[in-house]
Amino acid sequence: MRNSLLPDKWVDNYADYLFNYAVVRVNNEMLAKDLVQETFFAGLKSAKNFEGKSSERTWLISILKRKVIDYYRKINSRKGQAEIKMNFYGSGNKEGDWIEERVPQSWNNEAERSIENQELKEQIDKCIDSLPEKYAMVFKMKTIREFETEEICKELEITPSNLWVIIHRARTQLRGCLEKNWFNI
């Protein structure tokens, strides 16, 4: 059976998933929204090339992956480094720091990397555990377990807009916790 495209349902069916996918990779909500929008436009432009061998979602994710890769290629080019600032820090004395100041340096020692990853995972788990119970539950369901928005809203009896407020607040608190307990060690 060949899959078909239903572009008029893309926003309802895939926008949340694609946004979450993008925001994790670019760490910038506005940029993630732009990349999802570009993905939908690219999908519309290349719909005639869809062969139906994969699901719509898989096909859209592959387009989004290329958009993310193109974004990083651009910012890592000489011209891109001169033009693009990442707004990881929205205020304070580090506001608008250049991306080069935040790019992780690669390690040569595999053991150190493994230890570092395990310690980071433990800190993330501690930060998630420190969230209010409802925030932690919604964050885990949406981000870690990848439940659909409808499922979460139905199960927790909340509206989609309430869900996104909770997700935003949870991410903000997690970011603060990690900046305090991990990045400033």
C-alpha positions in Angstrom: 0.0 0.0 0.0 1.4 3.4 -1.0 1.0 6.3 1.4 -0.4 9.6 0.1 0.0 13.2 1.1 -2.7 15.3 2.8 -1.1 18.8 3.0 -4.2 20.4 4.3 -3.8 18.3 7.5 0.0 18.7 8.0 -0.3 21.5 10.5 -2.8 19.7 12.7 -1.1 16.3 12.4 2.6 17.1 12.4 3.4 20.7 13.5 3.9 19.9 17.2 6.1 16.9 16.5 8.2 18.7 13.9 8.5 21.7 16.2 9.7 19.6 19.1 12.2 17.8 16.8 13.5 21.1 15.5 13.7 23.0 18.9 15.8 20.2 20.4 18.3 20.5 17.6 18.5 24.3 17.2 17.7 25.4 20.8 15.7 28.4 19.6 11.9 28.4 19.5 11.6 31.1 16.8 14.1 29.4 14.6 12.4 26.0 15.1 9.1 27.5 14.1 10.7 29.0 10.9 12.3 25.7 10.1 8.9 23.9 10.4 7.3 26.4 8.2 10.1 26.1 5.6 9.6 22.3 5.8 5.9 22.6 5.0 6.7 24.9 2.1 9.4 22.6 0.8 7.0 19.7 1.1 4.3 21.5 -0.9 6.9 22.4 -3.6 8.2 18.8 -3.8 4.9 16.9 -3.3 5.1 15.6 -6.8 8.3 13.7 -5.8 6.7 11.9 -2.9 6.7 8.2 -3.9 4.5 7.0 -1.0 7.2 4.5 0.3 7.3 6.2 3.7 4.7 7.9 5.9 3.9 11.6 5.5 5.5 12.2 8.9 8.7 10.4 8.0 8.9 12.3 4.7 8.4 15.6 6.4 11.0 14.8 9.1 13.5 14.0 6.4 12.9 17.4 4.8 13.2 19.1 8.3 16.5 17.2 8.9 17.9 18.8 5.7 16.7 22.2 6.8 18.5 21.9 10.1 21.7 20.7 8.4 21.4 23.6 5.9 21.0 26.0 8.8 24.2 24.7 10.6 26.1 24.7 7.3 25.2 28.4 6.9 26.1 29.5 10.4 29.4 27.6 10.2 30.4 29.2 7.0 32.5 32.4 7.2 29.7 34.5 5.9 27.2 32.8 8.3 29.4 33.4 11.3 29.6 37.1 10.4 25.9 37.4 9.9 24.1 35.1 12.4 23.9 35.5 16.2 22.3 32.9 18.4 20.1 34.3 21.1 20.7 31.6 23.7 21.1 34.3 26.3 18.1 36.7 26.0 19.3 39.2 28.6 22.2 40.1 30.8 25.9 40.6 30.1 26.0 37.5 27.7 23.0 38.6 25.6 23.5 37.7 21.9 26.8 35.9 22.4 28.4 34.6 19.3 27.8 31.0 18.6 31.5 30.1 18.6 31.5 30.8 22.4 29.0 28.1 23.0 30.0 25.4 20.5 31.0 22.3 22.5 34.6 21.4 21.8 35.2 17.8 20.8 37.0 15.5 23.2 39.7 13.1 22.2 39.1 10.9 25.2 36.1 8.5 24.8 36.1 7.7 28.5 35.8 11.3 29.5 33.0 11.8 27.1 31.1 8.8 28.5 31.5 10.1 32.0 30.5 13.6 31.0 27.3 12.3 29.3 26.3 10.2 32.3 26.8 13.1 34.7 24.8 15.4 32.4 22.0 12.8 32.2 21.9 12.5 36.0 21.8 16.3 36.3 18.9 16.5 33.7 17.0 13.9 35.6 17.5 15.8 38.9 16.3 19.0 37.2 13.2 17.2 35.8 12.5 15.8 39.3 12.7 19.3 40.8 9.9 20.5 38.5 6.4 20.8 39.8 4.7 17.4 39.4 2.4 18.4 36.6 5.2 20.2 34.7 7.4 17.1 35.0 4.6 14.8 33.9 3.7 16.9 30.8 7.4 17.4 29.9 8.2 13.7 30.0 5.0 12.7 28.1 5.6 15.2 25.3 9.4 15.4 25.0 10.7 12.1 26.2 7.9 9.6 25.5 6.8 11.6 22.4 3.0 11.4 23.1 0.8 13.3 20.7 -0.7 16.6 22.0 -4.2 15.2 21.8 -3.3 12.1 23.9 -1.7 14.3 26.7 -4.6 16.8 26.7 -7.2 14.0 26.9 -5.4 12.1 29.6 -4.7 15.1 31.8 -7.9 17.0 30.9 -6.1 20.1 29.7 -6.3 22.3 26.6 -3.6 22.3 23.9 -2.7 26.0 24.8 -2.4 25.0 28.5 -0.1 22.1 27.5 2.2 24.5 25.6 2.3 26.9 28.5 3.3 24.1 30.8 5.9 22.8 28.3 7.3 26.4 27.9 7.5 26.9 31.7 9.0 23.4 32.2 11.7 24.1 29.6 12.4 27.5 31.1 12.8 26.0 34.6 15.0 23.1 33.2 17.2 25.6 31.4 17.7 27.6 34.6 18.4 24.5 36.6 20.9 23.3 34.1 22.6 26.7 33.8 22.9 26.9 37.6 23.9 23.2 38.3 25.7 22.1 35.2 27.0 24.8 32.9 28.3 27.1 35.7 30.1 24.4 37.6 
